[in-house]
């Protein structure tokens, strides 16, 4: 579908201001922040803001060594050539036996206090009070990134820098939700997001998921049933993680994404798209692959890099109904506390005003370092970073899945102890335990305790239930994260899990 209008221009977003919460509708811009724009005018004698003079800052400059991702790589999504593969060996390698102590190739970033000829940004601006949307220099870079990566289908989208997706989610909920409102979520969903909603008095309405994530037909059913039974309450929002769903590790196919978006249009829902794992998209791994040598298998893979990634829901959004939340936590480092949201003009204003009187924006250090780094990067730097991450998480996924297939699947000597869908993105394996036909309440807690005694930590399934922990203590699931542990630890954890499940009489013949 071509979103262009008859004049060859992208349309503007629809007006969704009626979806705003009373808090957001009643919010006005911070009076003091509104005057900051004048301080940037040449020759302005500013007596307006209580801005400490940069010469009094306790930081004269920032010098950072960042990983060098410059070895040649293709930019067409194809497999690395032999020459590029050879060069790419200079990249940081996936962790196999433990954290690597080998020095990484690095580039140096220098951020001065005051302008010089080389720096893209200064501490004088990044560490000063600013406006809620974040560093304009960083926003300009992000705007180009969003245009290139997502190719938005409406013209008046806006970007706000956030302190990561937890911050973005909190503000999005305050932007849109009243106490008593309802939000649609996956039937197994990200705990921190749900834990943000519950204290706000937001009801969680679960939607069925399958190997591709949220099921559009069940989204329609759940929405219509709730609205018919609760006509006086609002259900206007769906929260989802379409890529690398946490905890399932699944991806929505392009067809599923379009069907999901179409259903949201039909139901007039705002979509909160949480997209931390978009770069961590992985090649497939099958039952037959478990018998293969992993090094040989992984040498045959094609990795998506940055050009072969699954499109976001935002990239399909012709209405402006998606609030797209992205974080650098899984790409650069979690402690950066840096990300951004993309949203329509009506939401942008109120989101900015909320930021101005709460967090006031992300860390100036993080914004300045990432701005300087991204301003120096080429498409190959982005591509090679993505390839490095994809190689690492693919290898880790293969290790844990191969071990889980051997330890948990049916064989001559054991029943089917548990089942799982092989992750296609992200960093999690969602394991469904085949509990005994008859068991005493609390069995999952006893299994968990037994694993802990043997130094294996898995997160119990009850943590991911929209219904909360109470009454779901025996939800027969565990989430295993394969992002941090060594290969040996992943293998031993699955062996231990298999032994413990056998001890508790689990399994299906």
C-alpha positions in Angstrom: 0.0 0.0 0.0 1.4 3.4 -1.0 1.0 5.9 1.8 1.6 8.9 -0.5 -1.3 11.3 -1.1 -2.3 12.7 -4.5 0.4 15.4 -4.1 3.1 12.8 -3.7 3.5 13.7 0.0 3.2 11.5 3.1 0.1 12.2 5.1 0.1 13.6 8.6 -0.8 11.4 11.5 -4.4 11.1 12.6 -5.5 13.1 15.7 -5.3 10.8 18.7 -5.4 13.5 21.4 -8.8 12.1 22.6 -6.8 9.1 23.9 -4.7 11.3 26.3 -5.1 10.8 30.0 -6.6 13.5 32.2 -3.2 14.1 33.6 -1.7 14.7 30.1 -4.7 16.7 28.9 -4.3 19.1 31.8 -0.6 19.4 31.5 1.0 22.7 30.4 4.5 23.3 29.3 7.1 24.0 31.9 7.2 27.8 32.0 11.0 28.0 32.7 11.8 25.4 30.0 10.0 27.5 27.4 12.6 30.3 27.7 15.6 28.1 27.0 15.2 28.5 23.3 16.1 32.2 23.6 19.4 31.5 25.3 20.8 30.0 22.1 20.2 33.3 20.1 23.5 35.0 19.1 24.2 38.0 21.3 21.5 37.2 23.8 22.3 38.7 27.3 20.6 35.9 29.2 19.5 36.7 32.8 16.6 34.3 32.4 17.7 30.8 33.4 19.5 29.5 36.5 22.1 27.9 34.3 25.5 27.4 35.9 28.3 28.7 33.7 30.1 25.8 32.0 33.5 27.2 33.2 32.3 26.1 36.7 31.6 22.5 35.6 33.9 20.0 37.3 34.5 18.2 34.0 37.1 19.7 31.6 36.6 17.0 28.9 35.6 13.4 28.4 37.8 10.9 26.7 36.4 7.5 25.9 37.8 4.4 24.1 34.9 2.8 22.2 35.0 -0.5 20.4 36.2 -0.2 16.7 33.7 -1.8 14.3 35.4 -0.6 11.1 36.5 -3.9 9.5 35.0 -4.2 6.0 31.6 -5.8 5.7 28.9 -6.0 3.1 25.9 -3.6 3.4 23.4 -5.7 1.4 22.5 -8.3 4.1 24.4 -11.1 2.3 26.9 -13.5 4.0 30.3 -12.1 4.7 32.8 -12.7 1.9 36.0 -14.6 2.8 38.0 -11.4 2.8 35.4 -9.6 5.0 35.2 -12.6 7.2 38.9 -12.6 7.7 38.9 -8.9 8.5 35.9 -9.3 10.8 37.9 -11.6 13.0 39.4 -8.4 14.4 36.0 -7.7 15.9 35.3 -8.7 19.6 34.5 -12.4 19.6 31.5 -14.1 21.1 32.1 -15.2 24.7 32.4 -19.0 24.8 34.3 -20.0 27.9 33.9 -16.8 29.8 34.5 -13.0 29.6 37.4 -12.4 27.2 40.4 -10.6 28.6 41.8 -9.9 25.2 42.0 -6.2 24.4 39.5 -5.0 21.9 40.4 -2.7 18.9 39.2 0.7 19.9 38.7 4.3 18.7 39.1 7.3 20.9 36.3 9.8 21.4 37.2 13.3 22.8 34.4 15.6 24.0 35.7 19.0 25.0 34.1 21.4 27.4 33.9 24.2 24.8 33.7 23.9 21.0 36.7 22.8 18.9 37.1 21.9 15.3 36.8 18.1 15.7 34.0 17.5 18.2 30.3 17.2 17.2 29.1 18.1 20.7 30.5 19.8 23.8 30.1 19.3 27.5 29.0 22.9 27.8 25.8 22.0 26.0 25.3 18.3 26.9 25.8 18.9 30.7 23.7 22.0 30.8 20.0 22.2 31.6 18.1 21.6 28.4 14.7 20.9 26.8 12.8 17.7 27.4 13.2 16.2 24.0 17.0 15.8 24.4 20.1 16.9 22.6 19.1 18.3 19.2 22.4 17.0 17.7 21.5 13.5 18.8 17.9 13.9 17.6 19.2 14.9 14.2 21.2 11.7 14.0 18.3 9.6 15.3 16.0 11.2 12.7 18.3 10.1 9.9 18.5 6.6 11.5 14.7 6.4 11.8 14.2 7.5 8.2 16.7 5.0 6.9 15.7 2.1 9.1 11.9 2.4 9.4 10.9 4.5 6.4 8.0 6.1 8.2 4.6 6.2 6.5 3.5 9.5 7.9 5.2 12.9 7.8 4.9 14.5 11.2 6.6 11.9 13.4 8.8 13.2 16.2 11.6 11.8 18.3 12.3 12.2 22.0 15.5 11.0 23.7 14.7 8.8 26.8 16.6 7.1 29.6 15.8 3.8 28.1 12.6 1.8 27.5 11.6 1.6 31.2 11.5 5.4 31.2 9.7 5.4 27.8 7.1 2.9 29.1 6.4 4.8 32.3 5.9 8.1 30.4 3.7 6.4 27.7 1.5 5.0 30.4 1.1 8.3 32.2 0.5 9.9 28.8 -2.5 7.6 28.0 -3.8 5.8 31.0 -6.3 6.5 33.8 -6.8 4.4 36.9 -9.2 1.7 35.9 -8.2 1.7 32.2 -7.2 -1.6 30.6 -4.2 -2.5 28.5 -3.9 -5.6 26.2 -0.7 -7.6 26.7 0.7 -11.0 25.6 -0.5 -13.9 27.7 3.1 -14.2 28.8 4.6 -10.7 28.9 7.6 -8.6 30.1 7.3 -8.4 34.0 8.7 -4.9 34.4 6.1 -3.4 32.0 3.3 -5.1 33.8 4.7 -4.0 37.2 4.6 -0.5 36.0 0.9 -0.8 35.1 -0.5 -2.5 38.1 0.2 0.2 40.7 -1.4 2.7 38.3 -4.7 0.7 38.6 -4.4 -0.5 35.0 -6.1 -3.8 34.3 -4.2 -6.3 32.2 -6.1 -8.1 29.5 -4.1 -11.2 28.2 -4.1 -12.1 24.5 -3.0 -15.5 23.2 0.4 -16.0 21.7 1.9 -18.7 19.5 5.2 -19.3 17.8 4.9 -15.8 16.1 3.8 -13.9 19.1 0.4 -12.2 19.7 -2.4 -13.7 17.7 -4.5 -11.0 15.9 -7.7 -13.0 16.0 -7.5 -13.3 19.7 -6.6 -9.6 20.0 -10.0 -8.9 18.3 -11.8 -11.4 20.5 -10.3 -10.1 23.8 -10.9 -6.5 22.9 -14.5 -6.9 21.9 -15.3 -9.1 24.9 -13.8 -6.7 27.3 -15.5 -3.7 25.8 -18.9 -5.4 25.8 -18.5 -6.4 29.4 -17.0 -3.1 30.6 -18.6 -0.4 28.4 -17.9 2.4 31.0 -14.1 1.6 31.1 -11.5 2.4 28.5 -9.4 -0.2 26.6 -7.4 1.7 24.0 -3.9 0.3 24.2 -2.0 -2.8 23.3 1.5 -3.4 24.6 3.7 -5.9 22.7 7.3 -6.9 21.9 7.0 -8.1 18.3 10.7 -8.9 17.9 12.4 -11.2 20.4 9.3 -11.4 22.5 10.2 -11.5 26.2 10.0 -14.3 27.5 9.1 -16.3 24.4 12.0 -15.3 22.1 9.7 -15.3 19.1 9.3 -13.0 16.1 6.2 -11.8 14.3 6.5 -12.6 10.6 5.8 -9.7 8.2 2.4 -11.2 7.5 1.6 -11.5 11.2 2.7 -7.9 11.8 0.5 -6.6 9.1 -2.5 -8.6 10.3 -1.8 -7.4 13.8 -1.6 -3.7 12.7 -4.8 -4.1 10.6 -6.6 -5.5 13.7 -5.4 -2.5 15.8 -6.7 -0.2 13.1 -10.1 -2.0 13.1 -10.2 -1.8 17.0 -8.8 1.7 17.1 -6.0 0.8 19.5 -2.8 2.6 20.3 0.2 0.3 20.0 3.1 0.5 22.5 5.9 -1.2 20.5 8.8 -2.2 22.8 11.7 -3.0 20.5 14.9 -3.6 22.5 15.9 -6.8 20.5 15.4 -5.6 17.0 19.1 -6.1 16.1 19.3 -9.5 17.8 17.5 -11.4 15.0 18.9 -14.9 14.6 19.2 -17.6 11.9 17.0 -20.7 12.4 18.1 -23.8 14.3 16.3 -27.1 13.8 16.1 -30.5 15.5 18.4 -31.8 12.8 21.0 -29.1 13.6 21.4 -30.4 17.1 23.4 -33.3 15.7 25.8 -31.1 13.7 29.1 -29.6 14.7 28.1 -26.0 15.8 31.3 -24.4 14.5 30.7 -25.9 11.0 27.0 -25.1 11.2 27.5 -21.4 12.2 30.0 -20.9 9.3 27.2 -21.5 6.9 24.8 -18.9 8.4 23.8 -15.6 6.7 23.2 -12.9 9.3 20.8 -10.0 8.7 23.2 -7.3 9.8 21.2 -4.0 9.7 19.7 -4.4 6.2 17.9 -7.7 6.5 16.0 -7.1 9.7 12.3 -7.7 10.2 10.4 -4.4 9.9 9.0 -2.7 13.0 5.3 -2.2 13.5 6.1 1.5 13.4 7.3 1.1 9.8 3.8 -0.1 8.8 2.0 2.7 10.7 0.1 5.0 8.4 -2.0 6.5 11.2 0.4 7.5 13.9 -1.0 5.0 16.3 2.3 3.4 17.2 4.5 4.7 20.0 7.8 3.1 19.1 10.2 2.6 22.0 13.9 1.8 21.3 16.8 1.4 23.7 20.5 1.1 23.4 20.7 -1.2 26.4 21.1 -4.4 24.3 23.3 -2.7 21.7 25.7 -0.4 23.5 25.4 -1.0 27.3 22.4 -1.1 29.7 24.0 1.5 32.0 24.0 4.1 29.3 20.3 4.5 30.1 19.7 5.9 26.7 17.0 5.3 24.1 14.3 7.1 22.2 10.6 7.1 21.3 9.0 7.9 18.0 5.5 9.2 18.2 2.9 11.5 16.5 2.9 15.2 16.9 -0.1 15.3 19.3 1.6 12.8 21.7 5.0 14.4 21.3 4.1 17.7 22.9 2.6 16.1 26.0 5.4 13.5 26.3 8.0 16.4 26.1 6.2 18.4 28.8 6.0 15.4 31.1 9.8 14.9 30.6 10.5 18.5 31.4 9.1 18.2 34.9 10.2 14.7 35.7 13.5 13.2 34.5 14.3 16.4 32.5 16.0 14.1 30.0 18.6 11.4 29.7 22.2 11.7 31.1 24.2 14.4 29.5 27.3 12.1 29.6 25.5 9.3 27.7 24.0 11.7 25.2 27.3 13.4 24.4 29.3 10.1 24.1 26.7 8.4 21.9 26.2 11.6 19.8 29.9 11.8 19.2 30.2 8.1 18.5 27.3 7.9 16.1 28.3 11.1 14.3 31.6 9.3 13.4 30.1 6.0 12.4 29.6 4.8 8.8 26.9 2.3 7.7 29.6 -0.4 7.9 30.2 0.4 11.6 26.5 -0.1 12.3 26.5 -3.3 10.1 29.5 -4.8 11.8 28.2 -4.1 15.3 24.9 -5.8 14.4 26.8 -8.8 12.9 28.9 -9.1 16.0 25.9 -9.2 18.2 24.0 -11.6 16.0 27.0 -14.0 15.9 27.3 -13.9 19.7 23.6 -14.5 20.4 23.2 -17.1 17.6 26.1 -19.1 19.1 24.6 -18.9 22.6 21.2 -19.8 21.4 22.6 -22.8 19.6 24.5 -24.0 22.7 21.5 -23.9 25.0 19.0 -25.3 22.5 21.3 -28.2 21.5 21.8 -28.9 25.2 18.1 -28.6 26.0 17.1 -30.9 23.1 19.4 -33.5 24.5 18.5 -33.1 28.2 14.7 -32.5 27.9 13.4 -34.1 24.8 12.1 -37.6 24.5 14.7 -40.3 23.9 15.1 -44.1 24.4 16.0 -43.5 28.0 13.6 -40.7 29.0 10.1 -39.2 28.4 9.6 -35.7 27.0 10.4 -33.7 30.1 9.8 -30.2 28.6 9.2 -28.5 25.3 10.1 -25.1 23.8 10.1 -23.0 20.7 13.5 -22.3 19.3 14.2 -18.5 19.8 14.5 -16.5 16.6 15.4 -13.3 18.3 16.6 -11.9 21.6 18.2 -13.8 24.5 15.7 -16.0 26.1 14.5 -19.7 25.9 10.9 -20.2 27.1 10.7 -23.8 28.5 7.3 -25.5 29.2 7.6 -28.2 31.8 5.6 -31.4 31.3 4.4 -31.7 34.9 3.2 -35.1 36.2 -0.5 -35.9 35.6 -1.1 -35.6 39.3 1.0 -33.3 41.5 0.7 -31.4 44.7 0.4 -27.6 44.7 3.7 -25.8 44.9 5.6 -28.2 42.6 7.1 -25.5 40.6 8.5 -23.8 43.7 10.0 -27.1 44.8 11.5 -27.6 41.4 12.9 -24.0 41.5 14.3 -24.6 45.0 16.0 -27.8 43.9 17.6 -26.0 40.9 18.9 -23.3 43.2 20.4 -25.9 45.5 22.3 -27.1 42.5 23.4 -23.6 41.4 21.0 -23.2 38.5 18.8 -20.1 38.3 15.9 -19.9 35.9 13.0 -17.4 36.2 9.7 -19.1 37.1 6.8 -18.6 34.6 4.5 -17.0 37.1 6.6 -13.8 36.9 5.4 -13.3 33.3 1.7 -13.8 33.9 -0.7 -10.8 33.5 -2.7 -12.3 36.3 0.2 -11.9 38.7 1.9 -14.5 40.9 -1.0 -15.3 43.2 -2.8 -18.3 41.8 -0.2 -18.9 39.1 2.6 -20.4 41.3 2.4 -23.6 39.3 2.5 -22.1 35.9 4.6 -24.8 34.2 7.3 -22.6 32.6 10.8 -21.3 33.1 12.6 -18.6 31.3 16.3 -19.3 30.6 18.5 -16.3 29.6 21.4 -17.4 27.3 23.1 -14.0 27.1 25.6 -14.0 29.9 26.6 -17.5 31.0 29.5 -19.5 29.5 28.9 -22.3 27.0 29.7 -24.8 29.7 27.3 -23.2 32.2 24.5 -23.3 29.6 25.1 -26.9 28.9 25.4 -27.9 32.6 22.2 -25.9 33.5 20.2 -27.9 30.9 21.6 -31.2 32.1 20.7 -30.3 35.7 17.2 -29.1 34.7 16.7 -32.5 33.0 17.8 -34.4 36.1 15.6 -32.4 38.4 12.5 -32.8 36.3 13.1 -36.5 36.2 13.4 -36.5 40.0 10.0 -34.8 40.2 8.4 -37.4 37.9 7.9 -34.9 35.0 7.5 -36.1 31.4 5.2 -37.3 28.8 5.8 -40.6 27.0 
